[in-house]
Amino acid sequence: MAKKLSLLIVLLVFLCGPIMAQDKSFGLGIILGEPTGISLKLWTGENSAIDGAAAWSFREKGFFHIHFDYLFHNFSMFNVKKGRLPFYYGIGGRIRFENETKFGIRIPLGIAYIFEEAPFDIFLEIVPLLNLVPDTKFDINASIGFRYYF
């Protein structure tokens, strides 16, 4: 399992290297909660981004989790004096590796504080999930985290 995770991290860094050098819209950081691990975010437009994580769940027996989401950001919902505080929502997918690999649909809802003078953001999200394979079951994730933008 450790070899697979190391390979995944190296692959993500290798693939994202050209993106980081071009436009500084790529963020890499930590996600804490359910699950806990490495968080990625790539802005694809002024109000849209692709978000993902490679993480571990510490519930039950524990498992490895990968997710990717397409996010939309509403910057007009909250007014702050410095930085920006968008509400975001989206849709994505999750694969959970345990005895039986599970696949589900994610609907992330969150807020992110984007610092004005530093290449950081911090975020808080709650994510309703609908597991589809191998059986249909509702679940929920919640996390906080931060990312540094290159």
C-alpha positions as a Markdown table, in Angstrom:
| # | Residue | x | y | z |
|---|---|---|---|---|
| 1 | Met | 0.0 | 0.0 | 0.0 |
| 2 | Ala | 2.8 | 2.4 | 0.8 |
| 3 | Lys | 4.5 | 1.8 | -2.6 |
| 4 | Lys | 1.2 | 2.5 | -4.4 |
| 5 | Leu | 0.7 | 5.8 | -2.4 |
| 6 | Ser | 4.3 | 6.8 | -3.1 |
| 7 | Leu | 3.9 | 6.1 | -6.8 |
| 8 | Leu | 0.6 | 8.1 | -6.9 |
| 9 | Ile | 2.2 | 11.1 | -5.2 |
| 10 | Val | 5.2 | 11.1 | -7.6 |
| 11 | Leu | 2.9 | 10.8 | -10.5 |
| 12 | Leu | 0.7 | 13.7 | -9.4 |
| 13 | Val | 3.7 | 16.0 | -8.8 |
| 14 | Phe | 5.2 | 15.0 | -12.2 |
| 15 | Leu | 2.0 | 15.6 | -14.1 |
| 16 | Cys | 1.2 | 18.9 | -12.3 |
| 17 | Gly | 4.7 | 20.4 | -12.6 |
| 18 | Pro | 4.1 | 22.1 | -16.0 |
| 19 | Ile | 0.8 | 23.5 | -14.7 |
| 20 | Met | 2.5 | 25.0 | -11.6 |
| 21 | Ala | 5.1 | 26.7 | -13.7 |
| 22 | Gln | 2.7 | 28.3 | -16.2 |
| 23 | Asp | 0.0 | 30.1 | -14.2 |
| 24 | Lys | 0.3 | 29.5 | -10.5 |
| 25 | Ser | -3.3 | 28.3 | -10.3 |
| 26 | Phe | -2.4 | 24.9 | -8.8 |
| 27 | Gly | -2.7 | 24.4 | -5.0 |
| 28 | Leu | -1.2 | 21.5 | -3.0 |
| 29 | Gly | -1.9 | 21.0 | 0.7 |
| 30 | Ile | -3.5 | 19.0 | 3.5 |
| 31 | Ile | -7.0 | 17.9 | 4.1 |
| 32 | Leu | -7.9 | 16.9 | 7.7 |
| 33 | Gly | -11.0 | 15.1 | 8.9 |
| 34 | Glu | -12.9 | 12.4 | 7.1 |
| 35 | Pro | -10.7 | 11.7 | 5.1 |
| 36 | Thr | -7.2 | 12.9 | 6.0 |
| 37 | Gly | -4.4 | 13.3 | 3.4 |
| 38 | Ile | -3.1 | 15.3 | 0.5 |
| 39 | Ser | -5.4 | 17.9 | -1.2 |
| 40 | Leu | -5.0 | 19.3 | -4.7 |
| 41 | Lys | -6.9 | 22.1 | -6.5 |
| 42 | Leu | -6.5 | 23.5 | -10.0 |
| 43 | Trp | -8.4 | 26.6 | -11.0 |
| 44 | Thr | -9.8 | 26.2 | -14.5 |
| 45 | Gly | -11.5 | 29.6 | -14.7 |
| 46 | Glu | -12.5 | 32.6 | -12.6 |
| 47 | Asn | -15.2 | 30.7 | -10.8 |
| 48 | Ser | -14.4 | 27.0 | -11.5 |
| 49 | Ala | -11.8 | 24.5 | -10.3 |
| 50 | Ile | -11.0 | 20.8 | -10.2 |
| 51 | Asp | -10.4 | 19.6 | -6.6 |
| 52 | Gly | -9.0 | 16.2 | -5.5 |
| 53 | Ala | -7.5 | 14.3 | -2.6 |
| 54 | Ala | -5.5 | 11.1 | -1.9 |
| 55 | Ala | -6.4 | 10.4 | 1.7 |
| 56 | Trp | -7.1 | 7.9 | 4.4 |
| 57 | Ser | -10.2 | 7.3 | 6.4 |
| 58 | Phe | -9.7 | 6.4 | 10.1 |
| 59 | Arg | -13.3 | 5.1 | 10.6 |
| 60 | Glu | -14.0 | 1.4 | 11.0 |
| 61 | Lys | -10.9 | -0.5 | 9.8 |
| 62 | Gly | -9.5 | 2.4 | 7.8 |
| 63 | Phe | -9.2 | 2.6 | 4.0 |
| 64 | Phe | -7.5 | 4.6 | 1.2 |
| 65 | His | -9.7 | 7.1 | -0.6 |
| 66 | Ile | -9.3 | 9.1 | -3.8 |
| 67 | His | -11.7 | 11.7 | -5.0 |
| 68 | Phe | -12.0 | 14.4 | -7.7 |
| 69 | Asp | -14.7 | 17.1 | -7.9 |
| 70 | Tyr | -15.6 | 19.9 | -10.3 |
| 71 | Leu | -16.4 | 23.0 | -8.3 |
| 72 | Phe | -18.2 | 26.3 | -8.9 |
| 73 | His | -17.4 | 29.3 | -6.7 |
| 74 | Asn | -19.8 | 32.1 | -5.7 |
| 75 | Phe | -17.7 | 35.1 | -4.6 |
| 76 | Ser | -20.6 | 37.4 | -4.0 |
| 77 | Met | -22.2 | 35.5 | -1.1 |
| 78 | Phe | -19.8 | 36.7 | 1.6 |
| 79 | Asn | -18.1 | 40.1 | 1.7 |
| 80 | Val | -14.8 | 40.4 | 3.5 |
| 81 | Lys | -12.4 | 43.4 | 3.9 |
| 82 | Lys | -9.3 | 41.4 | 2.9 |
| 83 | Gly | -8.9 | 38.4 | 0.7 |
| 84 | Arg | -11.9 | 36.5 | -0.8 |
| 85 | Leu | -14.4 | 34.1 | 0.8 |
| 86 | Pro | -16.3 | 32.1 | -1.8 |
| 87 | Phe | -19.0 | 29.5 | -1.1 |
| 88 | Tyr | -18.4 | 26.6 | -3.4 |
| 89 | Tyr | -20.4 | 23.6 | -4.5 |
| 90 | Gly | -19.9 | 20.9 | -7.1 |
| 91 | Ile | -20.1 | 17.3 | -8.1 |
| 92 | Gly | -17.5 | 14.5 | -8.2 |
| 93 | Gly | -16.6 | 10.9 | -7.6 |
| 94 | Arg | -14.9 | 8.9 | -5.0 |
| 95 | Ile | -13.1 | 5.5 | -5.0 |
| 96 | Arg | -12.6 | 3.9 | -1.6 |
| 97 | Phe | -10.2 | 0.9 | -1.5 |
| 98 | Glu | -11.0 | -1.6 | 1.2 |
| 99 | Asn | -12.1 | -5.3 | 1.1 |
| 100 | Glu | -14.5 | -4.4 | -1.6 |
| 101 | Thr | -13.7 | -1.4 | -3.7 |
| 102 | Lys | -16.4 | 1.2 | -3.5 |
| 103 | Phe | -17.4 | 3.9 | -5.9 |
| 104 | Gly | -19.6 | 6.8 | -5.1 |
| 105 | Ile | -20.8 | 10.3 | -6.2 |
| 106 | Arg | -19.8 | 13.3 | -4.1 |
| 107 | Ile | -21.6 | 16.6 | -3.7 |
| 108 | Pro | -19.1 | 19.0 | -2.0 |
| 109 | Leu | -20.4 | 22.1 | -0.2 |
| 110 | Gly | -17.9 | 24.5 | 1.4 |
| 111 | Ile | -16.3 | 27.8 | 2.0 |
| 112 | Ala | -12.7 | 28.8 | 1.3 |
| 113 | Tyr | -10.8 | 31.8 | 2.5 |
| 114 | Ile | -8.3 | 33.0 | -0.1 |
| 115 | Phe | -5.6 | 35.2 | 1.3 |
| 116 | Glu | -5.1 | 38.6 | -0.4 |
| 117 | Glu | -1.3 | 38.8 | -0.1 |
| 118 | Ala | -0.2 | 35.2 | 0.3 |
| 119 | Pro | -0.6 | 32.2 | -2.0 |
| 120 | Phe | -2.7 | 30.2 | 0.5 |
| 121 | Asp | -6.3 | 29.2 | 1.1 |
| 122 | Ile | -8.0 | 27.5 | 3.9 |
| 123 | Phe | -11.2 | 25.6 | 3.5 |
| 124 | Leu | -14.1 | 23.9 | 5.3 |
| 125 | Glu | -16.4 | 21.5 | 3.5 |
| 126 | Ile | -19.1 | 19.0 | 4.1 |
| 127 | Val | -19.7 | 16.4 | 1.4 |
| 128 | Pro | -22.9 | 14.2 | 1.1 |
| 129 | Leu | -22.0 | 11.0 | -0.7 |
| 130 | Leu | -24.0 | 8.3 | -2.5 |
| 131 | Asn | -22.1 | 5.1 | -2.8 |
| 132 | Leu | -23.2 | 3.2 | -5.9 |
| 133 | Val | -20.9 | 0.1 | -6.1 |
| 134 | Pro | -20.9 | -2.5 | -4.7 |
| 135 | Asp | -24.2 | -1.4 | -3.0 |
| 136 | Thr | -26.2 | 1.8 | -2.7 |
| 137 | Lys | -25.6 | 3.7 | 0.6 |
| 138 | Phe | -25.7 | 7.3 | 1.8 |
| 139 | Asp | -22.6 | 8.6 | 3.6 |
| 140 | Ile | -21.1 | 12.0 | 4.5 |
| 141 | Asn | -17.6 | 13.4 | 4.8 |
| 142 | Ala | -16.4 | 16.6 | 6.5 |
| 143 | Ser | -13.0 | 18.2 | 6.3 |
| 144 | Ile | -10.9 | 21.3 | 6.9 |
| 145 | Gly | -7.7 | 22.0 | 5.1 |
| 146 | Phe | -5.2 | 24.4 | 3.6 |
| 147 | Arg | -3.3 | 24.7 | 0.3 |
| 148 | Tyr | -0.3 | 26.5 | -1.0 |
| 149 | Tyr | -0.5 | 27.8 | -4.6 |
| 150 | Phe | 2.4 | 27.6 | -6.9 |
